[in-house]
Amino acid sequence: MSRLSSGLLIAVVMFSTAFMGCGTSTAGNDSAVPALITSPNSASVDELQAAIASLLNTDHVMIAQSAFTDTSVLSIEPAMHKDTNGRLLMGRSIVMPESVQLLIHGDTCLLEHAKSGQRKILQITTCRAE
């Protein structure tokens, strides 16, 4: 085999290997799908609030009892800072809201932070595919 043809063969093999690697990302193998809560209750809300707070690296998050019942995506806005009289201290917030999505993988419900891709498995909350 000539030097030119062996170099071309190596290049084709390297390109093919690289191309095949593109199709095997973890996102492609992930069968988690968007989900909705099946029976929201105070325990599931508490679990969701704790999971969201953990994903957003904050102390506390408040969500409505109806969160994740109509849509799998929830936007979380930062709390507005107020003085002792209840007046806003900073005026309009320019911080973009964070987004989390409820997913189901098999029988397991989990939350995913849109920006980081981090996930938290939910033990109490029950859900179904959206």
matplotlib code that plots the C-alpha trace (Angstrom):
import matplotlib.pyplot as plt

x = [0.0, 1.4, 2.0, -0.8, -3.4, -2.4, -2.6, -6.0, -7.2, -6.0, -7.8, -11.0, -10.9, -10.2, -13.1, -15.5, -14.6, -15.1, -18.4, -19.7, -18.8, -21.1, -24.1, -23.4, -23.8, -25.5, -28.4, -29.1, -29.2, -31.4, -35.0, -36.4, -39.4, -41.3, -43.8, -46.7, -47.5, -50.3, -51.4, -50.0, -50.0, -48.1, -45.4, -44.7, -44.7, -42.2, -40.0, -40.1, -39.2, -36.3, -35.1, -35.4, -33.6, -30.8, -30.5, -30.5, -28.1, -30.3, -31.9, -35.6, -37.9, -41.7, -43.9, -47.7, -49.5, -50.5, -46.9, -46.1, -49.8, -50.3, -46.8, -43.5, -41.5, -41.4, -39.6, -38.3, -37.8, -35.5, -37.4, -37.6, -35.9, -38.1, -37.5, -39.3, -42.3, -42.6, -41.3, -39.0, -35.4, -33.9, -36.8, -37.0, -35.0, -32.8, -31.9, -33.3, -35.5, -34.1, -36.0, -36.5, -38.3, -40.1, -39.1, -39.9, -37.5, -39.1, -41.1, -38.8, -39.7, -36.8, -36.2, -33.6, -32.1, -32.2, -29.0, -26.7, -28.4, -28.1, -30.9, -32.5, -34.4, -37.8, -38.7, -42.3, -43.6, -45.5, -45.8, -46.7, -45.5, -46.7]
y = [0.0, 3.4, 6.2, 8.3, 5.6, 4.4, 8.0, 8.4, 5.2, 6.4, 9.7, 7.9, 5.6, 8.5, 10.5, 7.5, 6.9, 10.6, 10.7, 7.5, 9.0, 12.0, 9.7, 8.2, 11.2, 10.6, 12.8, 10.5, 7.5, 9.2, 8.0, 10.5, 12.4, 15.5, 14.7, 16.0, 15.4, 12.8, 13.6, 16.8, 17.0, 18.9, 16.2, 16.3, 20.1, 20.0, 17.5, 19.6, 22.8, 21.1, 19.6, 22.9, 24.8, 22.2, 22.5, 26.3, 26.3, 28.4, 28.0, 28.0, 28.1, 28.5, 26.9, 26.6, 23.4, 23.3, 23.4, 20.8, 19.9, 21.6, 21.9, 20.1, 23.3, 25.8, 29.2, 30.3, 34.0, 35.3, 36.8, 40.6, 42.2, 44.4, 46.7, 46.4, 48.3, 45.9, 48.3, 47.0, 47.8, 47.3, 48.2, 46.1, 42.9, 42.2, 38.7, 36.1, 33.4, 29.9, 27.0, 23.4, 20.6, 17.6, 14.4, 10.7, 7.9, 4.5, 4.8, 7.5, 11.1, 13.6, 17.3, 18.8, 22.3, 23.6, 25.6, 23.1, 19.8, 18.6, 16.3, 15.3, 12.1, 12.5, 9.8, 10.9, 12.7, 10.6, 11.6, 10.5, 11.4, 14.7]
z = [0.0, -0.9, 1.7, 0.2, 0.3, 3.8, 5.1, 3.5, 5.1, 8.5, 8.0, 7.0, 10.0, 12.4, 10.8, 11.0, 14.7, 15.5, 13.7, 15.4, 18.8, 18.1, 18.0, 21.4, 23.7, 27.1, 26.0, 23.1, 25.4, 27.9, 27.8, 30.3, 28.9, 30.1, 32.9, 35.0, 38.6, 39.0, 42.6, 44.1, 47.9, 50.6, 50.8, 47.0, 47.1, 50.0, 48.1, 44.9, 46.8, 48.4, 45.1, 43.3, 46.1, 45.9, 42.1, 42.3, 45.2, 47.4, 50.9, 50.1, 47.1, 47.2, 44.5, 44.1, 44.9, 41.2, 40.0, 37.3, 36.9, 33.5, 32.2, 32.8, 32.9, 35.8, 35.8, 39.1, 39.7, 42.5, 45.5, 45.5, 48.4, 50.6, 53.5, 56.9, 55.5, 52.5, 49.9, 47.2, 47.8, 44.4, 42.0, 38.9, 38.8, 35.8, 36.8, 34.4, 35.9, 36.3, 34.7, 35.9, 34.2, 35.6, 33.8, 34.1, 33.4, 33.7, 37.0, 38.5, 38.6, 38.5, 38.2, 35.8, 36.0, 32.4, 32.6, 34.3, 33.3, 36.9, 38.1, 41.4, 41.8, 43.5, 46.1, 47.1, 44.0, 41.4, 37.8, 34.3, 30.9, 29.6]

ax = plt.figure().add_subplot(projection="3d")
ax.plot(x, y, z, "-o")
ax.set_aspect("equal")
plt.show()
